[in-house]
Amino acid sequence: MDILKYSVIDFLLDESFQQWVINPQEGHWNSLLEQQPTKNDMAEEARVIVSHLKMQFNYTEDLEEQQKLWIRISNTLDTAH
C-alpha cells in the first residue's frame, strides 16, 4: 500500500483504515502516518468523516450495506471537490 498516492476518498474506501478509526490501536496506520506526515491532513479529514458516519449510521458489519454507504460518500465527495 502506497499512501503517498492516497486521497481522502482512498482513505475512506480503505477497509483497514475504517477499522482503525472505529477501533484505534497503535500499529499499522499510526506507523504509516508517522512515515508519511504529508498525508496526516487527508487522513484526519477521512477519520472525522468515518467517525461521524459511525455515529449516524451505527456502523454495519453487512458488507453490501458498507459498500453502498461508501459509494454514496464517494459520490458526495466527488461533487464537493
PDB file of N, CA, C and O in Angstrom:
ATOM      1  N   MET A   1       0.847  -1.169   0.000  1.00  0.00           N
ATOM      2  CA  MET A   1       0.000   0.000   0.000  1.00  0.00           C
ATOM      3  C   MET A   1       0.893   1.232   0.000  1.00  0.00           C
ATOM      4  O   MET A   1       1.787   1.372   0.835  1.00  0.00           O
ATOM      5  N   ASP A   2       0.638   2.107  -0.936  1.00  0.00           N
ATOM      6  CA  ASP A   2       1.421   3.339  -1.041  1.00  0.00           C
ATOM      7  C   ASP A   2       0.517   4.521  -0.720  1.00  0.00           C
ATOM      8  O   ASP A   2      -0.161   5.056  -1.598  1.00  0.00           O
ATOM      9  N   ILE A   3       0.515   4.926   0.560  1.00  0.00           N
ATOM     10  CA  ILE A   3      -0.405   6.001   0.935  1.00  0.00           C
ATOM     11  C   ILE A   3       0.038   7.352   0.387  1.00  0.00           C
ATOM     12  O   ILE A   3      -0.704   8.328   0.498  1.00  0.00           O
ATOM     13  N   LEU A   4       1.214   7.432  -0.193  1.00  0.00           N
ATOM     14  CA  LEU A   4       1.612   8.686  -0.842  1.00  0.00           C
ATOM     15  C   LEU A   4       0.656   9.038  -1.974  1.00  0.00           C
ATOM     16  O   LEU A   4       0.497  10.209  -2.319  1.00  0.00           O
ATOM     17  N   LYS A   5       0.028   8.033  -2.544  1.00  0.00           N
ATOM     18  CA  LYS A   5      -0.918   8.251  -3.643  1.00  0.00           C
ATOM     19  C   LYS A   5      -2.354   8.382  -3.147  1.00  0.00           C
ATOM     20  O   LYS A   5      -3.261   8.607  -3.948  1.00  0.00           O
ATOM     21  N   TYR A   6      -2.576   8.245  -1.849  1.00  0.00           N
ATOM     22  CA  TYR A   6      -3.926   8.274  -1.291  1.00  0.00           C
ATOM     23  C   TYR A   6      -4.521   9.674  -1.303  1.00  0.00           C
ATOM     24  O   TYR A   6      -3.850  10.662  -1.006  1.00  0.00           O
ATOM     25  N   SER A   7      -5.796   9.728  -1.653  1.00  0.00           N
ATOM     26  CA  SER A   7      -6.607  10.931  -1.483  1.00  0.00           C
ATOM     27  C   SER A   7      -7.524  10.679  -0.277  1.00  0.00           C
ATOM     28  O   SER A   7      -7.490   9.598   0.311  1.00  0.00           O
ATOM     29  N   VAL A   8      -8.325  11.655   0.082  1.00  0.00           N
ATOM     30  CA  VAL A   8      -9.280  11.457   1.174  1.00  0.00           C
ATOM     31  C   VAL A   8     -10.194  10.285   0.843  1.00  0.00           C
ATOM     32  O   VAL A   8     -10.495   9.464   1.709  1.00  0.00           O
ATOM     33  N   ILE A   9     -10.632  10.206  -0.397  1.00  0.00           N
ATOM     34  CA  ILE A   9     -11.520   9.124  -0.814  1.00  0.00           C
ATOM     35  C   ILE A   9     -10.842   7.770  -0.650  1.00  0.00           C
ATOM     36  O   ILE A   9     -11.475   6.809  -0.214  1.00  0.00           O
ATOM     37  N   ASP A  10      -9.560   7.688  -0.995  1.00  0.00           N
ATOM     38  CA  ASP A  10      -8.836   6.426  -0.832  1.00  0.00           C
ATOM     39  C   ASP A  10      -8.805   6.001   0.633  1.00  0.00           C
ATOM     40  O   ASP A  10      -8.998   4.827   0.950  1.00  0.00           O
ATOM     41  N   PHE A  11      -8.561   6.960   1.524  1.00  0.00           N
ATOM     42  CA  PHE A  11      -8.593   6.635   2.947  1.00  0.00           C
ATOM     43  C   PHE A  11      -9.979   6.138   3.335  1.00  0.00           C
ATOM     44  O   PHE A  11     -10.108   5.141   4.046  1.00  0.00           O
ATOM     45  N   LEU A  12     -11.011   6.828   2.872  1.00  0.00           N
ATOM     46  CA  LEU A  12     -12.377   6.447   3.219  1.00  0.00           C
ATOM     47  C   LEU A  12     -12.735   5.054   2.726  1.00  0.00           C
ATOM     48  O   LEU A  12     -13.462   4.325   3.401  1.00  0.00           O
ATOM     49  N   LEU A  13     -12.246   4.689   1.588  1.00  0.00           N
ATOM     50  CA  LEU A  13     -12.591   3.397   0.999  1.00  0.00           C
ATOM     51  C   LEU A  13     -11.720   2.246   1.506  1.00  0.00           C
ATOM     52  O   LEU A  13     -12.032   1.081   1.260  1.00  0.00           O
ATOM     53  N   ASP A  14     -10.661   2.555   2.192  1.00  0.00           N
ATOM     54  CA  ASP A  14      -9.749   1.523   2.704  1.00  0.00           C
ATOM     55  C   ASP A  14     -10.348   0.899   3.968  1.00  0.00           C
ATOM     56  O   ASP A  14     -10.469   1.561   4.999  1.00  0.00           O
ATOM     57  N   GLU A  15     -10.717  -0.366   3.876  1.00  0.00           N
ATOM     58  CA  GLU A  15     -11.373  -1.033   4.997  1.00  0.00           C
ATOM     59  C   GLU A  15     -10.508  -1.090   6.245  1.00  0.00           C
ATOM     60  O   GLU A  15     -11.019  -0.991   7.360  1.00  0.00           O
ATOM     61  N   SER A  16      -9.207  -1.247   6.067  1.00  0.00           N
ATOM     62  CA  SER A  16      -8.347  -1.301   7.261  1.00  0.00           C
ATOM     63  C   SER A  16      -8.289   0.075   7.931  1.00  0.00           C
ATOM     64  O   SER A  16      -8.191   0.162   9.155  1.00  0.00           O
ATOM     65  N   PHE A  17      -8.348   1.148   7.140  1.00  0.00           N
ATOM     66  CA  PHE A  17      -8.391   2.493   7.706  1.00  0.00           C
ATOM     67  C   PHE A  17      -9.701   2.689   8.477  1.00  0.00           C
ATOM     68  O   PHE A  17      -9.698   3.206   9.594  1.00  0.00           O
ATOM     69  N   GLN A  18     -10.812   2.275   7.876  1.00  0.00           N
ATOM     70  CA  GLN A  18     -12.116   2.381   8.541  1.00  0.00           C
ATOM     71  C   GLN A  18     -12.086   1.669   9.894  1.00  0.00           C
ATOM     72  O   GLN A  18     -12.530   2.211  10.907  1.00  0.00           O
ATOM     73  N   GLN A  19     -11.557   0.453   9.890  1.00  0.00           N
ATOM     74  CA  GLN A  19     -11.484  -0.318  11.129  1.00  0.00           C
ATOM     75  C   GLN A  19     -10.588   0.355  12.158  1.00  0.00           C
ATOM     76  O   GLN A  19     -10.887   0.342  13.352  1.00  0.00           O
ATOM     77  N   TRP A  20      -9.488   0.943  11.696  1.00  0.00           N
ATOM     78  CA  TRP A  20      -8.569   1.641  12.597  1.00  0.00           C
ATOM     79  C   TRP A  20      -9.260   2.839  13.243  1.00  0.00           C
ATOM     80  O   TRP A  20      -9.063   3.111  14.427  1.00  0.00           O
ATOM     81  N   VAL A  21     -10.069   3.554  12.461  1.00  0.00           N
ATOM     82  CA  VAL A  21     -10.790   4.704  13.008  1.00  0.00           C
ATOM     83  C   VAL A  21     -11.794   4.237  14.060  1.00  0.00           C
ATOM     84  O   VAL A  21     -11.924   4.842  15.124  1.00  0.00           O
ATOM     85  N   ILE A  22     -12.496   3.160  13.747  1.00  0.00           N
ATOM     86  CA  ILE A  22     -13.539   2.670  14.645  1.00  0.00           C
ATOM     87  C   ILE A  22     -12.941   2.034  15.895  1.00  0.00           C
ATOM     88  O   ILE A  22     -13.480   2.192  16.991  1.00  0.00           O
ATOM     89  N   ASN A  23     -11.847   1.328  15.739  1.00  0.00           N
ATOM     90  CA  ASN A  23     -11.163   0.669  16.864  1.00  0.00           C
ATOM     91  C   ASN A  23      -9.690   1.055  16.845  1.00  0.00           C
ATOM     92  O   ASN A  23      -8.836   0.240  16.497  1.00  0.00           O
ATOM     93  N   PRO A  24      -9.390   2.304  17.223  1.00  0.00           N
ATOM     94  CA  PRO A  24      -7.998   2.762  17.121  1.00  0.00           C
ATOM     95  C   PRO A  24      -7.062   1.973  18.040  1.00  0.00           C
ATOM     96  O   PRO A  24      -7.326   1.767  19.224  1.00  0.00           O
ATOM     97  N   GLN A  25      -5.991   1.557  17.448  1.00  0.00           N
ATOM     98  CA  GLN A  25      -4.954   0.851  18.183  1.00  0.00           C
ATOM     99  C   GLN A  25      -3.619   1.288  17.629  1.00  0.00           C
ATOM    100  O   GLN A  25      -3.504   1.675  16.466  1.00  0.00           O
ATOM    101  N   GLU A  26      -2.624   1.222  18.471  1.00  0.00           N
ATOM    102  CA  GLU A  26      -1.275   1.504  17.990  1.00  0.00           C
ATOM    103  C   GLU A  26      -0.954   0.492  16.909  1.00  0.00           C
ATOM    104  O   GLU A  26      -1.440  -0.638  16.947  1.00  0.00           O
ATOM    105  N   GLY A  27      -0.156   0.882  15.967  1.00  0.00           N
ATOM    106  CA  GLY A  27       0.259  -0.100  14.985  1.00  0.00           C
ATOM    107  C   GLY A  27       0.307   0.405  13.572  1.00  0.00           C
ATOM    108  O   GLY A  27       0.834   1.481  13.290  1.00  0.00           O
ATOM    109  N   HIS A  28      -0.252  -0.386  12.692  1.00  0.00           N
ATOM    110  CA  HIS A  28      -0.120  -0.217  11.246  1.00  0.00           C
ATOM    111  C   HIS A  28      -0.385   1.219  10.770  1.00  0.00           C
ATOM    112  O   HIS A  28       0.503   1.837  10.183  1.00  0.00           O
ATOM    113  N   TRP A  29      -1.576   1.755  11.009  1.00  0.00           N
ATOM    114  CA  TRP A  29      -1.896   3.088  10.489  1.00  0.00           C
ATOM    115  C   TRP A  29      -1.101   4.183  11.193  1.00  0.00           C
ATOM    116  O   TRP A  29      -0.688   5.154  10.559  1.00  0.00           O
ATOM    117  N   ASN A  30      -0.889   4.034  12.476  1.00  0.00           N
ATOM    118  CA  ASN A  30      -0.060   5.023  13.181  1.00  0.00           C
ATOM    119  C   ASN A  30       1.327   5.068  12.556  1.00  0.00           C
ATOM    120  O   ASN A  30       1.880   6.141  12.313  1.00  0.00           O
ATOM    121  N   SER A  31       1.877   3.894  12.302  1.00  0.00           N
ATOM    122  CA  SER A  31       3.211   3.799  11.712  1.00  0.00           C
ATOM    123  C   SER A  31       3.237   4.397  10.302  1.00  0.00           C
ATOM    124  O   SER A  31       4.139   5.164   9.968  1.00  0.00           O
ATOM    125  N   LEU A  32       2.246   4.043   9.478  1.00  0.00           N
ATOM    126  CA  LEU A  32       2.193   4.585   8.119  1.00  0.00           C
ATOM    127  C   LEU A  32       2.120   6.113   8.123  1.00  0.00           C
ATOM    128  O   LEU A  32       2.816   6.777   7.355  1.00  0.00           O
ATOM    129  N   LEU A  33       1.284   6.652   8.980  1.00  0.00           N
ATOM    130  CA  LEU A  33       1.113   8.106   9.011  1.00  0.00           C
ATOM    131  C   LEU A  33       2.324   8.812   9.604  1.00  0.00           C
ATOM    132  O   LEU A  33       2.610   9.955   9.244  1.00  0.00           O
ATOM    133  N   GLU A  34       3.031   8.156  10.498  1.00  0.00           N
ATOM    134  CA  GLU A  34       4.275   8.732  11.008  1.00  0.00           C
ATOM    135  C   GLU A  34       5.332   8.785   9.912  1.00  0.00           C
ATOM    136  O   GLU A  34       6.132   9.718   9.850  1.00  0.00           O
ATOM    137  N   GLN A  35       5.325   7.768   9.048  1.00  0.00           N
ATOM    138  CA  GLN A  35       6.292   7.708   7.949  1.00  0.00           C
ATOM    139  C   GLN A  35       5.951   8.671   6.824  1.00  0.00           C
ATOM    140  O   GLN A  35       6.833   9.082   6.069  1.00  0.00           O
ATOM    141  N   GLN A  36       4.683   9.034   6.707  1.00  0.00           N
ATOM    142  CA  GLN A  36       4.223   9.924   5.626  1.00  0.00           C
ATOM    143  C   GLN A  36       3.426  11.092   6.211  1.00  0.00           C
ATOM    144  O   GLN A  36       2.218  11.174   5.994  1.00  0.00           O
ATOM    145  N   PRO A  37       4.068  11.982   6.938  1.00  0.00           N
ATOM    146  CA  PRO A  37       3.341  13.064   7.609  1.00  0.00           C
ATOM    147  C   PRO A  37       2.598  14.002   6.656  1.00  0.00           C
ATOM    148  O   PRO A  37       1.689  14.712   7.084  1.00  0.00           O
ATOM    149  N   THR A  38       2.965  14.017   5.382  1.00  0.00           N
ATOM    150  CA  THR A  38       2.246  14.879   4.429  1.00  0.00           C
ATOM    151  C   THR A  38       0.818  14.390   4.211  1.00  0.00           C
ATOM    152  O   THR A  38      -0.001  15.124   3.657  1.00  0.00           O
ATOM    153  N   LYS A  39       0.505  13.180   4.631  1.00  0.00           N
ATOM    154  CA  LYS A  39      -0.842  12.619   4.464  1.00  0.00           C
ATOM    155  C   LYS A  39      -1.712  12.773   5.710  1.00  0.00           C
ATOM    156  O   LYS A  39      -2.872  12.360   5.713  1.00  0.00           O
ATOM    157  N   ASN A  40      -1.161  13.361   6.759  1.00  0.00           N
ATOM    158  CA  ASN A  40      -1.907  13.478   8.010  1.00  0.00           C
ATOM    159  C   ASN A  40      -3.184  14.289   7.875  1.00  0.00           C
ATOM    160  O   ASN A  40      -4.202  13.923   8.461  1.00  0.00           O
ATOM    161  N   ASP A  41      -3.161  15.380   7.120  1.00  0.00           N
ATOM    162  CA  ASP A  41      -4.369  16.205   6.974  1.00  0.00           C
ATOM    163  C   ASP A  41      -5.476  15.438   6.266  1.00  0.00           C
ATOM    164  O   ASP A  41      -6.633  15.488   6.682  1.00  0.00           O
ATOM    165  N   MET A  42      -5.125  14.731   5.200  1.00  0.00           N
ATOM    166  CA  MET A  42      -6.128  13.942   4.475  1.00  0.00           C
ATOM    167  C   MET A  42      -6.658  12.812   5.343  1.00  0.00           C
ATOM    168  O   MET A  42      -7.860  12.551   5.376  1.00  0.00           O
ATOM    169  N   ALA A  43      -5.753  12.146   6.042  1.00  0.00           N
ATOM    170  CA  ALA A  43      -6.168  11.050   6.912  1.00  0.00           C
ATOM    171  C   ALA A  43      -7.077  11.569   8.023  1.00  0.00           C
ATOM    172  O   ALA A  43      -8.046  10.905   8.389  1.00  0.00           O
ATOM    173  N   GLU A  44      -6.779  12.726   8.550  1.00  0.00           N
ATOM    174  CA  GLU A  44      -7.617  13.308   9.606  1.00  0.00           C
ATOM    175  C   GLU A  44      -8.994  13.669   9.065  1.00  0.00           C
ATOM    176  O   GLU A  44     -10.000  13.435   9.736  1.00  0.00           O
ATOM    177  N   GLU A  45      -9.055  14.233   7.868  1.00  0.00           N
ATOM    178  CA  GLU A  45     -10.347  14.545   7.252  1.00  0.00           C
ATOM    179  C   GLU A  45     -11.170  13.263   7.080  1.00  0.00           C
ATOM    180  O   GLU A  45     -12.361  13.240   7.390  1.00  0.00           O
ATOM    181  N   ALA A  46     -10.539  12.215   6.591  1.00  0.00           N
ATOM    182  CA  ALA A  46     -11.222  10.934   6.416  1.00  0.00           C
ATOM    183  C   ALA A  46     -11.630  10.351   7.768  1.00  0.00           C
ATOM    184  O   ALA A  46     -12.718   9.790   7.900  1.00  0.00           O
ATOM    185  N   ARG A  47     -10.768  10.483   8.764  1.00  0.00           N
ATOM    186  CA  ARG A  47     -11.076   9.958  10.099  1.00  0.00           C
ATOM    187  C   ARG A  47     -12.326  10.618  10.669  1.00  0.00           C
ATOM    188  O   ARG A  47     -13.184   9.949  11.245  1.00  0.00           O
ATOM    189  N   VAL A  48     -12.421  11.932  10.505  1.00  0.00           N
ATOM    190  CA  VAL A  48     -13.590  12.663  11.000  1.00  0.00           C
ATOM    191  C   VAL A  48     -14.859  12.185  10.290  1.00  0.00           C
ATOM    192  O   VAL A  48     -15.894  11.989  10.927  1.00  0.00           O
ATOM    193  N   ILE A  49     -14.776  12.000   8.985  1.00  0.00           N
ATOM    194  CA  ILE A  49     -15.941  11.543   8.218  1.00  0.00           C
ATOM    195  C   ILE A  49     -16.362  10.153   8.679  1.00  0.00           C
ATOM    196  O   ILE A  49     -17.545   9.915   8.918  1.00  0.00           O
ATOM    197  N   VAL A  50     -15.412   9.238   8.805  1.00  0.00           N
ATOM    198  CA  VAL A  50     -15.740   7.878   9.244  1.00  0.00           C
ATOM    199  C   VAL A  50     -16.344   7.917  10.647  1.00  0.00           C
ATOM    200  O   VAL A  50     -17.313   7.210  10.922  1.00  0.00           O
ATOM    201  N   SER A  51     -15.786   8.727  11.524  1.00  0.00           N
ATOM    202  CA  SER A  51     -16.301   8.823  12.891  1.00  0.00           C
ATOM    203  C   SER A  51     -17.734   9.333  12.909  1.00  0.00           C
ATOM    204  O   SER A  51     -18.577   8.803  13.632  1.00  0.00           O
ATOM    205  N   HIS A  52     -18.008  10.359  12.115  1.00  0.00           N
ATOM    206  CA  HIS A  52     -19.369  10.910  12.058  1.00  0.00           C
ATOM    207  C   HIS A  52     -20.339   9.898  11.473  1.00  0.00           C
ATOM    208  O   HIS A  52     -21.467   9.762  11.948  1.00  0.00           O
ATOM    209  N   LEU A  53     -19.902   9.194  10.452  1.00  0.00           N
ATOM    210  CA  LEU A  53     -20.771   8.187   9.848  1.00  0.00           C
ATOM    211  C   LEU A  53     -21.059   7.052  10.819  1.00  0.00           C
ATOM    212  O   LEU A  53     -22.177   6.537  10.872  1.00  0.00           O
ATOM    213  N   LYS A  54     -20.065   6.672  11.574  1.00  0.00           N
ATOM    214  CA  LYS A  54     -20.269   5.617  12.561  1.00  0.00           C
ATOM    215  C   LYS A  54     -21.346   6.034  13.546  1.00  0.00           C
ATOM    216  O   LYS A  54     -22.221   5.238  13.888  1.00  0.00           O
ATOM    217  N   MET A  55     -21.289   7.266  14.000  1.00  0.00           N
ATOM    218  CA  MET A  55     -22.283   7.749  14.955  1.00  0.00           C
ATOM    219  C   MET A  55     -23.665   7.823  14.304  1.00  0.00           C
ATOM    220  O   MET A  55     -24.661   7.471  14.936  1.00  0.00           O
ATOM    221  N   GLN A  56     -23.738   8.273  13.056  1.00  0.00           N
ATOM    222  CA  GLN A  56     -25.026   8.459  12.399  1.00  0.00           C
ATOM    223  C   GLN A  56     -25.647   7.156  11.923  1.00  0.00           C
ATOM    224  O   GLN A  56     -26.863   6.980  11.997  1.00  0.00           O
ATOM    225  N   PHE A  57     -24.827   6.251  11.439  1.00  0.00           N
ATOM    226  CA  PHE A  57     -25.361   5.058  10.803  1.00  0.00           C
ATOM    227  C   PHE A  57     -25.117   3.778  11.597  1.00  0.00           C
ATOM    228  O   PHE A  57     -25.408   2.685  11.111  1.00  0.00           O
ATOM    229  N   ASN A  58     -24.586   3.901  12.815  1.00  0.00           N
ATOM    230  CA  ASN A  58     -24.289   2.709  13.605  1.00  0.00           C
ATOM    231  C   ASN A  58     -23.608   1.664  12.746  1.00  0.00           C
ATOM    232  O   ASN A  58     -24.211   0.674  12.333  1.00  0.00           O
ATOM    233  N   TYR A  59     -22.366   1.906  12.493  1.00  0.00           N
ATOM    234  CA  TYR A  59     -21.512   1.105  11.615  1.00  0.00           C
ATOM    235  C   TYR A  59     -22.018  -0.327  11.478  1.00  0.00           C
ATOM    236  O   TYR A  59     -22.198  -1.031  12.472  1.00  0.00           O
ATOM    237  N   THR A  60     -22.243  -0.743  10.256  1.00  0.00           N
ATOM    238  CA  THR A  60     -22.802  -2.054   9.976  1.00  0.00           C
ATOM    239  C   THR A  60     -21.712  -3.041   9.565  1.00  0.00           C
ATOM    240  O   THR A  60     -20.737  -2.672   8.912  1.00  0.00           O
ATOM    241  N   GLU A  61     -21.889  -4.273   9.950  1.00  0.00           N
ATOM    242  CA  GLU A  61     -20.971  -5.330   9.549  1.00  0.00           C
ATOM    243  C   GLU A  61     -21.389  -5.923   8.203  1.00  0.00           C
ATOM    244  O   GLU A  61     -20.645  -6.714   7.623  1.00  0.00           O
ATOM    245  N   ASP A  62     -22.567  -5.554   7.701  1.00  0.00           N
ATOM    246  CA  ASP A  62     -23.062  -6.055   6.426  1.00  0.00           C
ATOM    247  C   ASP A  62     -22.248  -5.442   5.292  1.00  0.00           C
ATOM    248  O   ASP A  62     -22.316  -4.237   5.054  1.00  0.00           O
ATOM    249  N   LEU A  63     -21.484  -6.271   4.597  1.00  0.00           N
ATOM    250  CA  LEU A  63     -20.577  -5.790   3.557  1.00  0.00           C
ATOM    251  C   LEU A  63     -21.324  -5.051   2.449  1.00  0.00           C
ATOM    252  O   LEU A  63     -20.851  -4.020   1.970  1.00  0.00           O
ATOM    253  N   GLU A  64     -22.461  -5.554   2.044  1.00  0.00           N
ATOM    254  CA  GLU A  64     -23.227  -4.894   0.980  1.00  0.00           C
ATOM    255  C   GLU A  64     -23.663  -3.493   1.408  1.00  0.00           C
ATOM    256  O   GLU A  64     -23.586  -2.551   0.620  1.00  0.00           O
ATOM    257  N   GLU A  65     -24.116  -3.354   2.643  1.00  0.00           N
ATOM    258  CA  GLU A  65     -24.510  -2.038   3.154  1.00  0.00           C
ATOM    259  C   GLU A  65     -23.311  -1.102   3.260  1.00  0.00           C
ATOM    260  O   GLU A  65     -23.428   0.090   2.975  1.00  0.00           O
ATOM    261  N   GLN A  66     -22.161  -1.632   3.666  1.00  0.00           N
ATOM    262  CA  GLN A  66     -20.949  -0.821   3.744  1.00  0.00           C
ATOM    263  C   GLN A  66     -20.583  -0.291   2.368  1.00  0.00           C
ATOM    264  O   GLN A  66     -20.267   0.888   2.211  1.00  0.00           O
ATOM    265  N   GLN A  67     -20.629  -1.169   1.375  1.00  0.00           N
ATOM    266  CA  GLN A  67     -20.256  -0.759   0.022  1.00  0.00           C
ATOM    267  C   GLN A  67     -21.195   0.332  -0.499  1.00  0.00           C
ATOM    268  O   GLN A  67     -20.745   1.294  -1.122  1.00  0.00           O
ATOM    269  N   LYS A  68     -22.480   0.185  -0.248  1.00  0.00           N
ATOM    270  CA  LYS A  68     -23.444   1.205  -0.676  1.00  0.00           C
ATOM    271  C   LYS A  68     -23.149   2.542   0.006  1.00  0.00           C
ATOM    272  O   LYS A  68     -23.189   3.600  -0.623  1.00  0.00           O
ATOM    273  N   LEU A  69     -22.855   2.471   1.290  1.00  0.00           N
ATOM    274  CA  LEU A  69     -22.561   3.680   2.050  1.00  0.00           C
ATOM    275  C   LEU A  69     -21.314   4.376   1.508  1.00  0.00           C
ATOM    276  O   LEU A  69     -21.320   5.594   1.325  1.00  0.00           O
ATOM    277  N   TRP A  70     -20.241   3.618   1.248  1.00  0.00           N
ATOM    278  CA  TRP A  70     -19.001   4.225   0.764  1.00  0.00           C
ATOM    279  C   TRP A  70     -19.163   4.767  -0.652  1.00  0.00           C
ATOM    280  O   TRP A  70     -18.523   5.756  -1.010  1.00  0.00           O
ATOM    281  N   ILE A  71     -19.998   4.143  -1.451  1.00  0.00           N
ATOM    282  CA  ILE A  71     -20.279   4.685  -2.793  1.00  0.00           C
ATOM    283  C   ILE A  71     -20.986   6.031  -2.663  1.00  0.00           C
ATOM    284  O   ILE A  71     -20.663   6.978  -3.380  1.00  0.00           O
ATOM    285  N   ARG A  72     -21.949   6.113  -1.752  1.00  0.00           N
ATOM    286  CA  ARG A  72     -22.638   7.399  -1.535  1.00  0.00           C
ATOM    287  C   ARG A  72     -21.661   8.461  -1.045  1.00  0.00           C
ATOM    288  O   ARG A  72     -21.722   9.610  -1.483  1.00  0.00           O
ATOM    289  N   ILE A  73     -20.765   8.087  -0.143  1.00  0.00           N
ATOM    290  CA  ILE A  73     -19.769   9.044   0.362  1.00  0.00           C
ATOM    291  C   ILE A  73     -18.872   9.491  -0.784  1.00  0.00           C
ATOM    292  O   ILE A  73     -18.623  10.685  -0.952  1.00  0.00           O
ATOM    293  N   SER A  74     -18.390   8.545  -1.565  1.00  0.00           N
ATOM    294  CA  SER A  74     -17.508   8.870  -2.683  1.00  0.00           C
ATOM    295  C   SER A  74     -18.199   9.804  -3.668  1.00  0.00           C
ATOM    296  O   SER A  74     -17.593  10.768  -4.137  1.00  0.00           O
ATOM    297  N   ASN A  75     -19.438   9.533  -3.980  1.00  0.00           N
ATOM    298  CA  ASN A  75     -20.181  10.390  -4.904  1.00  0.00           C
ATOM    299  C   ASN A  75     -20.346  11.792  -4.332  1.00  0.00           C
ATOM    300  O   ASN A  75     -20.236  12.782  -5.055  1.00  0.00           O
ATOM    301  N   THR A  76     -20.609  11.872  -3.044  1.00  0.00           N
ATOM    302  CA  THR A  76     -20.757  13.171  -2.397  1.00  0.00           C
ATOM    303  C   THR A  76     -19.445  13.945  -2.430  1.00  0.00           C
ATOM    304  O   THR A  76     -19.432  15.139  -2.730  1.00  0.00           O
ATOM    305  N   LEU A  77     -18.344  13.267  -2.123  1.00  0.00           N
ATOM    306  CA  LEU A  77     -17.039  13.943  -2.134  1.00  0.00           C
ATOM    307  C   LEU A  77     -16.644  14.356  -3.540  1.00  0.00           C
ATOM    308  O   LEU A  77     -16.058  15.422  -3.726  1.00  0.00           O
ATOM    309  N   ASP A  78     -16.954  13.531  -4.537  1.00  0.00           N
ATOM    310  CA  ASP A  78     -16.646  13.881  -5.915  1.00  0.00           C
ATOM    311  C   ASP A  78     -17.349  15.165  -6.342  1.00  0.00           C
ATOM    312  O   ASP A  78     -16.765  15.992  -7.042  1.00  0.00           O
ATOM    313  N   THR A  79     -18.585  15.330  -5.929  1.00  0.00           N
ATOM    314  CA  THR A  79     -19.331  16.540  -6.307  1.00  0.00           C
ATOM    315  C   THR A  79     -18.911  17.737  -5.486  1.00  0.00           C
ATOM    316  O   THR A  79     -19.084  18.876  -5.918  1.00  0.00           O
ATOM    317  N   ALA A  80     -18.350  17.493  -4.281  1.00  0.00           N
ATOM    318  CA  ALA A  80     -17.927  18.598  -3.419  1.00  0.00           C
ATOM    319  C   ALA A  80     -16.587  19.178  -3.843  1.00  0.00           C
ATOM    320  O   ALA A  80     -16.312  20.347  -3.571  1.00  0.00           O
ATOM    321  N   HIS A  81     -15.750  18.391  -4.501  1.00  0.00           N
ATOM    322  CA  HIS A  81     -14.427  18.863  -4.888  1.00  0.00           C
ATOM    323  C   HIS A  81     -14.473  19.269  -6.292  1.00  0.00           C
ATOM    324  O   HIS A  81     -13.462  19.706  -6.842  1.00  0.00           O
TER     325      HIS A  81
END
